[in-house]
């Protein structure tokens, strides 16, 4: 599998989506995506643009793994934080609605749970 498709799969995972979702949103057949993955080929520019738009990332990121050839470690960390936020945004929204007392209970629960 090419790095392009590995990054696509990582982004789908972060978004909690699958290849069927990607195919539907891009207007592609799932079979064509499967062929691209199997062959390890990078899609045409217009196809890559559609995929990047659905995933909310740049084409450059999907192709090269970076948005800027001179990206710094801070930029990489920001990208990782953004992906984590996208992955857990529903949980974060629900946590923000909690009262301080319930928030403390949740933090205590998670702390105790992770110590198991």
Phi, psi and omega in degrees: 000137180286161177299326178304308184288330175297316179293323176300313180296322177298316180294319176300318179299314179299325181277352183071030182242173180232180182294330177298316177301312181300313180300315181297313183294328181271346183079027179253165172271147178299327179299318180294322177296316178300320178296316179300318179294313182298317181282343181070024183269147174275132183290171176299163183302314182294325177291316179298322178297316179297315180297314180299319180297317179296321182278346180075031178231173179274156175298320180302319178298314182296322182281313187252345183085010180211155175266344184213125182303337180253030184298144181263170177298324178299319180296318178299318179296319178299319179296318178296319178296320179296317178297319178296319179299314180300320182294321187248019186299324180294319178296316180299315180301316180293322179295324180294339180274352183286149172289160179304324180294315180291325177297317178297317178300318180295315179299316178298316179300312181297319179299314180292320181296318183289343178274355180290000000 
